Amino acid sequence: MTKITIAETSEGFYLIVRLKWADQKDWYLCTRRDRTQPRLFKDLNRLNEHLKEAYPTESLELLRNQGLPEPGSDKRISQLGKGE
C-alpha cells in the first residue's frame, strides 16, 4: 500500500487505500458478503490501532463528513494482504 485514508461518515468509518499495483487509483475495503458497500468500522480508535499493527505507514489521512461510495462502484477490494 502506498496510501491509507480513513473516511468518516454518519454511519461509521471506512478505509480507502492506494495499492502499489493500482497506480493512482484508490480502492475501498469491502466485505465478502457485500462487495458493493465499503466495510464500516464503528470505532476509530480500534481501527487506528489495527492499522498501526498490520499496516504501519508514515502518514494516514482522515476525511470527515464523507458520503458512502455509490453501490456497484468498481473501486473496491474484498481483502487486503500485507505487502500489497
C-alpha positions as CSV (number, residue, x, y, z in Angstrom):
1,M,0.0,0.0,0.0
2,T,1.2,3.5,-0.8
3,K,-1.6,5.5,0.9
4,I,-4.2,4.9,3.5
5,T,-7.2,7.2,4.0
6,I,-10.0,6.8,6.6
7,A,-13.3,8.3,5.5
8,E,-15.8,9.3,8.3
9,T,-19.5,9.0,7.6
10,S,-22.6,9.3,9.8
11,E,-22.7,5.5,9.9
12,G,-19.0,4.8,10.7
13,F,-15.6,4.8,9.1
14,Y,-14.3,3.1,6.0
15,L,-10.8,2.6,4.5
16,I,-9.6,3.9,1.2
17,V,-6.3,2.6,0.1
18,R,-3.9,3.0,-2.9
19,L,-2.1,-0.1,-3.8
20,K,1.3,-0.2,-5.5
21,W,0.0,-2.1,-8.5
22,A,-3.0,0.2,-9.0
23,D,-1.1,3.4,-9.9
24,Q,-3.2,6.4,-8.9
25,K,-6.4,4.5,-8.4
26,D,-8.0,4.5,-4.9
27,W,-9.9,1.5,-3.6
28,Y,-12.2,1.0,-0.6
29,L,-12.2,-2.1,1.6
30,C,-15.4,-4.2,1.4
31,T,-16.5,-7.5,2.9
32,R,-17.0,-10.8,1.1
33,R,-20.7,-10.7,2.0
34,D,-21.5,-7.4,0.4
35,R,-19.0,-6.3,-2.3
36,T,-21.0,-3.2,-3.3
37,Q,-20.6,-1.3,0.0
38,P,-17.5,-0.5,2.0
39,R,-16.7,-2.3,5.2
40,L,-17.7,0.1,8.0
41,F,-15.8,0.4,11.3
42,K,-17.7,1.9,14.2
43,D,-14.7,2.7,16.5
44,L,-11.9,5.0,15.1
45,N,-9.5,4.1,18.0
46,R,-9.7,0.4,17.3
47,L,-9.4,0.9,13.6
48,N,-6.3,3.1,14.1
49,E,-4.7,0.5,16.5
50,H,-5.3,-2.3,13.9
51,L,-3.7,-0.2,11.1
52,K,-0.7,0.7,13.3
53,E,-0.1,-3.1,13.9
54,A,-1.0,-4.5,10.5
55,Y,0.0,-1.8,8.0
56,P,2.5,0.7,9.5
57,T,2.8,3.8,7.4
58,E,4.3,7.2,7.7
59,S,1.1,9.0,7.1
60,L,-2.6,8.5,7.4
61,E,-5.3,10.8,6.0
62,L,-8.7,11.3,7.8
63,L,-11.6,12.7,5.8
64,R,-14.5,14.0,7.8
65,N,-18.2,14.3,6.7
66,Q,-17.9,11.9,3.7
67,G,-20.7,10.0,2.0
68,L,-20.6,6.3,1.2
69,P,-19.4,5.4,-2.3
70,E,-22.0,4.6,-5.0
71,P,-23.2,1.0,-4.9
72,G,-21.6,-1.0,-7.7
73,S,-18.6,1.2,-7.9
74,D,-15.5,-0.5,-9.4
75,K,-13.3,1.0,-6.7
76,R,-13.4,-1.8,-4.2
77,I,-11.3,-4.7,-2.9
78,S,-12.5,-7.6,-0.8
79,Q,-9.4,-8.3,1.2
80,L,-6.0,-6.7,2.0
81,G,-2.8,-8.7,2.5
82,K,0.4,-7.4,3.9
83,G,2.9,-6.2,1.3
84,E,0.3,-5.0,-1.3
